[in-house]
Amino acid sequence: MRALTNALLEQADYTIGTYTSLDQLIAETADDYYAALLQSTHGWHDRDNDVWPWVTYFVNVLARAYERFEQGASAERSAGSKQDRVREYVTEHAPQIFKMADIRTALPGISDPTIRLVLDELKRDGRILPEGAGRAATWVRTSS
């Protein structure tokens, strides 16, 4: 359902899902997500359900996605080296599990060697762990 929602948003020119993980935002508010779903499905079999609790929840998720994107864009314009910007994105803004392509999308204009340098540093520090290798590799933020 989330993949379909992302596709429908993209089709309607809401491209925020390209820059901010809606799945991550939903995961961060899982209790609210399930509560809204539950409220919206009461009485569905009698066609007496109210979709507004879920719609309200989802609109708030979209608003938070745009806020997060704006914060990332502001951070990109702020002072700091390119390595600092990559480090901040990975540790504070990236989804729990991310790919190098996510960093490229969030921080255009930063070279792959710079991104790899920071990823290697964060790996040595135990802040991220690699899963897989090559283009299919993903990175996972640790709790430390």
Secondary structure as GFF3:
##gff-version 3
##sequence-region A 1 144
A	DSSP	alpha_helix	2	11	.	.	.	ID=ss1
A	DSSP	alpha_helix	16	19	.	.	.	ID=ss2
A	DSSP	alpha_helix	22	28	.	.	.	ID=ss3
A	DSSP	alpha_helix	30	41	.	.	.	ID=ss4
A	DSSP	three_ten_helix	44	46	.	.	.	ID=ss5
A	DSSP	alpha_helix	52	77	.	.	.	ID=ss6
A	DSSP	alpha_helix	82	88	.	.	.	ID=ss7
A	DSSP	pi_helix	89	93	.	.	.	ID=ss8
A	DSSP	beta_strand	97	98	.	.	.	ID=ss9
A	DSSP	alpha_helix	100	106	.	.	.	ID=ss10
A	DSSP	alpha_helix	112	124	.	.	.	ID=ss11
A	DSSP	beta_strand	128	131	.	.	.	ID=ss12
A	DSSP	three_ten_helix	134	136	.	.	.	ID=ss13
A	DSSP	beta_strand	138	141	.	.	.	ID=ss14
###
